[in-house]
Amino acid sequence: MSVVPLQNRADAANRPLPMLVITETRVVTVIDTTLLLRAADHIADFDPDSASAVGYKPGPKQSVNAAVALLLADADAADIAERAPRLGLRLVSASTLATDALTDNTVYEKDVET
């Protein structure tokens, strides 16, 4: 066990706490619009308010972007990435980046191609 001198403890107590920005990015591609729209229609049936909030209206001419917006309103990105094949999506890559908010220095970086 090491002993920290009192002066060093005081200096440490007066320093601002570090702040980190952690960003997770997942890249997906739509491989089956029928599955994607079916999943969005299912969510819209049970939560019409969320569907309306993101501009999703069930029907044959629905936008893929609105369907993805509804999926994201219903579940977090990690859950969607995990269920991607059942939603008509394919996870292309995932990355995590952590940076120091004060210096913008990279603290951690990981990229995974699937």
Backbone hydrogen bonds in HBPLUS format (Angstrom, degrees):
<---DONOR---> <-ACCEPTOR-->    atom                        ^
c    i                          cat <-CA-CA->   ^        H-A-AA   ^      H-
h    n   atom  resd res      DA  || num        DHA   H-A  angle D-A-AA Bond
n    s   type  num  typ     dist DA aas  dist angle  dist       angle   num
A0008-ASN N   A0005-PRO O   3.08 MM   3  5.43 118.7  2.47 105.8 119.7     1
A0009-ARG N   A0005-PRO O   3.12 MM   4  6.49 151.6  2.20 150.4 159.1     2
A0010-ALA N   A0006-LEU O   2.99 MM   4  6.29 155.7  2.05 152.7 158.5     3
A0011-ASP N   A0007-GLN O   3.01 MM   4  6.29 160.5  2.04 149.9 155.2     4
A0012-ALA N   A0008-ASN O   2.93 MM   4  6.08 159.7  1.97 145.7 151.5     5
A0013-ALA N   A0009-ARG O   2.93 MM   4  6.12 148.1  2.03 143.9 152.8     6
A0014-ASN N   A0010-ALA O   3.16 MM   4  6.40 135.2  2.38 142.3 152.8     7
A0014-ASN N   A0011-ASP O   3.19 MM   3  5.30 134.6  2.41  97.1 109.0     8
A0101-ALA N   A0019-MET O   2.80 MM  82  5.48 171.3  1.80 155.0 155.3     9
A0021-VAL N   A0099-THR O   2.83 MM  78  5.26 162.4  1.86 154.4 160.5    10
A0099-THR N   A0021-VAL O   2.90 MM  78  5.26 156.7  1.95 144.2 151.3    11
A0023-THR N   A0097-LEU O   2.79 MM  74  5.23 167.4  1.80 158.2 161.6    12
A0097-LEU N   A0023-THR O   2.88 MM  74  5.23 154.0  1.95 149.3 157.7    13
A0025-THR N   A0095-SER O   2.85 MM  70  5.20 163.1  1.88 149.3 154.8    14
A0095-SER N   A0025-THR O   2.80 MM  70  5.20 152.0  1.88 150.8 158.4    15
A0027-VAL N   A0093-SER O   2.86 MM  66  5.22 167.3  1.88 148.2 151.8    16
A0092-VAL N   A0027-VAL O   2.67 MM  65  5.35 163.6  1.70 155.6 159.9    17
A0093-SER N   A0027-VAL O   3.35 MM  66  5.22 154.8  2.42 131.4 135.6    18
A0029-THR N   A0090-ARG O   2.95 MM  61  5.33 151.5  2.03 142.2 150.9    19
A0090-ARG N   A0029-THR O   2.87 MM  61  5.33 144.7  1.99 149.8 160.5    20
A0031-ILE N   A0088-GLY O   2.81 MM  57  5.42 157.3  1.86 141.1 147.6    21
A0032-ASP N   A0088-GLY O   3.12 MM  56  4.37 149.3  2.22 130.3 123.7    22
A0036-LEU N   A0032-ASP O   3.15 MM   4  6.44 165.3  2.17 152.9 157.3    23
A0037-LEU N   A0033-THR O   2.87 MM   4  5.96 170.2  1.88 152.1 154.5    24
A0038-ARG N   A0034-THR O   2.92 MM   4  6.00 151.9  2.00 144.8 153.3    25
A0039-ALA N   A0035-LEU O   2.95 MM   4  6.15 156.6  2.00 149.2 154.7    26
A0040-ALA N   A0036-LEU O   3.03 MM   4  6.32 157.7  2.08 147.7 154.0    27
A0041-ASP N   A0037-LEU O   2.80 MM   4  5.97 157.8  1.84 147.6 154.1    28
A0042-HIS N   A0038-ARG O   2.98 MM   4  6.18 154.1  2.05 144.7 151.3    29
A0043-ILE N   A0039-ALA O   3.11 MM   4  6.43 157.3  2.16 146.1 151.5    30
A0044-ALA N   A0040-ALA O   2.86 MM   4  6.09 163.1  1.89 153.4 158.6    31
A0045-ASP N   A0041-ASP O   2.90 MM   4  6.13 145.7  2.01 146.9 155.6    32
A0046-PHE N   A0042-HIS O   3.38 MM   4  6.69 150.2  2.48 142.9 149.0    33
A0046-PHE N   A0043-ILE O   3.11 MM   3  5.34 122.7  2.45 101.0 114.5    34
A0047-ASP N   A0043-ILE O   2.77 MM   4  5.87 139.3  1.94 151.7 165.2    35
A0051-ALA N   A0047-ASP O   3.19 MM   4  6.51 161.8  2.23 151.8 157.3    36
A0052-SER N   A0048-PRO O   2.89 MM   4  6.03 159.2  1.93 145.0 150.4    37
A0053-ALA N   A0049-ASP O   2.92 MM   4  6.10 151.5  2.00 143.9 152.2    38
A0054-VAL N   A0050-SER O   3.19 MM   4  6.48 142.5  2.34 146.7 154.1    39
A0056-TYR N   A0051-ALA O   2.73 MM   5  4.84 155.0  1.79 156.0 149.3    40
A0055-GLY N   A0052-SER O   3.12 MM   3  4.94 155.1  2.18  98.7 106.3    41
A0067-ALA N   A0063-SER O   3.08 MM   4  6.37 151.2  2.17 142.9 151.3    42
A0068-VAL N   A0064-VAL O   2.92 MM   4  6.23 158.8  1.96 154.3 159.3    43
A0069-ALA N   A0065-ASN O   2.90 MM   4  6.13 155.7  1.96 145.5 153.0    44
A0070-LEU N   A0066-ALA O   2.95 MM   4  6.19 151.0  2.04 143.8 150.9    45
A0071-LEU N   A0067-ALA O   2.96 MM   4  6.30 154.9  2.03 147.4 154.5    46
A0072-LEU N   A0068-VAL O   2.93 MM   4  6.20 159.2  1.97 152.9 157.9    47
A0073-ALA N   A0069-ALA O   2.94 MM   4  6.17 139.0  2.11 139.4 151.1    48
A0074-ASP N   A0070-LEU O   3.03 MM   4  6.23 134.8  2.24 141.2 152.7    49
A0074-ASP N   A0071-LEU O   3.14 MM   3  5.13 131.2  2.39  93.9 107.1    50
A0075-ALA N   A0071-LEU O   2.94 MM   4  6.12 145.2  2.06 150.6 159.9    51
A0079-ASP N   A0076-ASP O   3.08 MM   3  5.45 120.2  2.45 105.7 119.5    52
A0080-ILE N   A0076-ASP O   3.08 MM   4  6.45 159.3  2.12 153.8 160.2    53
A0081-ALA N   A0077-ALA O   2.88 MM   4  6.09 159.3  1.92 150.1 155.7    54
A0082-GLU N   A0078-ALA O   3.01 MM   4  6.21 151.2  2.09 142.1 149.8    55
A0083-ARG N   A0079-ASP O   3.00 MM   4  6.27 147.8  2.11 145.7 154.2    56
A0084-ALA N   A0081-ALA O   3.38 MM   3  4.93 163.4  2.41  96.4 100.4    57
A0086-ARG N   A0083-ARG O   2.95 MM   3  5.60 125.1  2.26 123.1 136.4    58
A0087-LEU N   A0084-ALA O   2.91 MM   3  5.08 144.5  2.04 106.3 117.7    59
A0089-LEU N   A0084-ALA O   2.84 MM   5  4.64 162.7  1.87 144.1 138.7    60
A0088-GLY N   A0085-PRO O   3.36 MM   3  5.29 166.9  2.38 102.4 105.2    61
A0114-THR N   A0092-VAL O   2.94 MM  22  5.35 177.7  1.94 141.4 140.7    62
A0094-ALA N   A0112-VAL O   2.85 MM  18  5.22 153.2  1.92 148.1 156.9    63
A0112-VAL N   A0094-ALA O   2.74 MM  18  5.22 153.7  1.81 163.1 170.8    64
A0096-THR N   A0110-LYS O   2.84 MM  14  5.25 153.2  1.91 149.1 157.9    65
A0110-LYS N   A0096-THR O   2.92 MM  14  5.25 152.3  2.00 152.8 157.2    66
A0098-ALA N   A0108-TYR O   2.83 MM  10  4.97 164.8  1.85 147.3 147.5    67
A0107-VAL N   A0098-ALA O   2.69 MM   9  5.33 168.2  1.71 147.9 151.3    68
A0108-TYR N   A0098-ALA O   3.24 MM  10  4.97 156.2  2.30 133.7 133.4    69
A0100-ASP N   A0105-ASN O   2.82 MM   5  5.32 157.9  1.87 152.9 159.0    70
A0104-ASP N   A0100-ASP O   2.70 MM   4  4.96 141.8  1.84 145.1 153.2    71
